[in-house]
Amino acid sequence: MDEVALRSLIPGVLGVLVRRGADFAAAEDAVQDALIEALRVWPDDMPRDPRGWLVTVAWRRFLDVARAEAARRRREDLVDEEPPTGPVSAVDDTLRLYFLCAHPSLSPSSAVALTLRAVGGLTTRQIAQAYLVPEATMAQRISRAKRTVSGVRFDQPGDVATVLRVLYLVFNEGYSGDVDLAAEAIRLTRQLAAAIDHPEVAGLLALMLLHHARRAGRTAPDGSLVPLAEQDRSRWDTTLIAEGVGILQTALSRDRLGEFQTQAAVAALHADARTAAETDWVQIVEWYDELVRLTGSPIARLNRAVAVGEADGPRAGLAALAALDDKLPRYAAVAAYLHERDGDPDRAARLYAEAARRASSLAERDHLNRQAARLNTRRPG
Amino acid sequence: MKYLLLKHYRGGPTPVSDMPMIDKWTPEEISAHIRYMQEFAARLQESGEYVDGQALAPEGTFVRYDGEGRPPVTDGPFAETKDLIAGWMVIDVDSYERALELAAELSAAPGQGGKPIHEWLELRPFLTEPPTITE
């Protein structure tokens, strides 16, 4: 069993311990210990029932710690016998764990860290490396998060939207460390989709798959960003695209539209186009209209202006842009692109340079500087 | 999101306090100042927002390449540059507002007479990895 398959057992195991009455923070520690033990023992001695093995080892570990605690506090009345497991399914446990780790009382970064550890089964060190912070800092973040949710009742249903926001954040963090957060986010969203029948969960999964499918095309060998229109579409993963489109179609047929299904629909239209020129921009504008209606998000309005520029020409795009706040991230980059297409390369060059100064990532800044340089060094006439 | 908190000895906006330099304080005032900084860092570690912090010696040397096979050219060391960086702290927080709040807290470190020094701190966001989903 590989590490990912092993980690997929974690939510169910943790759920059993919590349902048996273990305090969440202590149970989570015990499960992590059992996981490390499994990684050590299983290569030589694979158990027939891996999940059962993990439950047994984690529960024993929890009891050991609880007894030591009890002895220390001179309270000997703690749990001693293994209570029955009860009729609740592993699916319910998994779902509750997602809700707990994305609880609204947690800050976004805490919810992300706790989800990756308690649901994802990543070690604190792996999470720290993924987010480029010291392990001690991540350990504090996780233990504070556990304390924050320790009073939350485990059997309360939560709002699936909070879980989706956390998974979206994990996916969108980008690729930086040894841990592939995008792949991990997809795995966790798949697992969630198996536990709950909800069109927006499916929508988010489709959105992730459709973007992940384009990953190989998004960067050049030297690490620089390749814009969508210039990507080598033969490098897109058609299997992932087909899966994403299939999941999205099923979700859309339920007629309960939400923001993730809408974003996935845009991604699907890009994925469907064999060349950039074949992109159905008219439909994309319609989906952005839906997204603006659903979320009112200024970023959605900005993306809509880009789509309008493609569907109805740069003048129409600039008109759509004029209604927006020029302080928006990527506003200058969009304005630069539209002005270039409108035949004003000088203005576009200035705007690309401004956009580069305002870029929030190094790869975007480099890309925008190259765009400005391309226009500034063009042959006159 | 990560931010760099830069502490300058000199440079930046005009100081709002006419408090004398640290060597004119009492030893107790200096100790109280240092303790405040240490406790500030410890609180950040405890809240899971601390990434790194270092202090720098004031003397800086400028260095540049001088062509193939030639030793690097140096200028300085200078102790009196116009903009002098004293040290930095890197924080990882959930929002810009939180970063401002922490910078203000650090700027409230006690100085002479135990009064806040009100020093200007420079806050600079880190460039990140590009997000996966942009359109």
Interface residues (C-beta under 8 A of the other chain):
Chain A: S107 P108 S109 S110 A113 Y131 L132 V133 P134 A136 T137 M138 A139 Q140 R141 I142 R144 F171 N172 E173 G174 Y175 S176 A182 L207 H211 H212 R215 L225 L228 Q263 V266 A267 H270 N303 V306 R330 A359 S360 S361 L362 A363 E364 R365
Chain B: K2 Q45 E46 S47 G48 E49 Y50 V51 D52 D92 V93 D94 P125 L127 T128 E129 P130 P131 T132 I133 T134 E135
